[in-house]
Amino acid sequence: LPEFIPGADQPGDWSARQTLVYTGYSYEPGGIENHLRNSIKLIEELWNISRDQDWFMQLHEIAIKRELEELRKTLTRYTTSE
């Protein structure tokens, strides 16, 4: 993903970011679409609780908007291919 938004890392979410995951017995699809949706939701929530803080600056706003745009663009690649 193009940017890192502080507070938005999701440890333990590794398999959801993979296109194919080996379960030990067989391969199954990863959960990229769900991961992208969760990332968008989390960043929007962080934005909502941070935007009125004294430390929040325009550079944060720009980074968040850019990241959300890229995440949504990436998500459309997974949702329109069905």
Helices and strands as residue ranges (DSSP letters): G 15-17, E 20-22, E 27-29, H 32-50, H 58-79
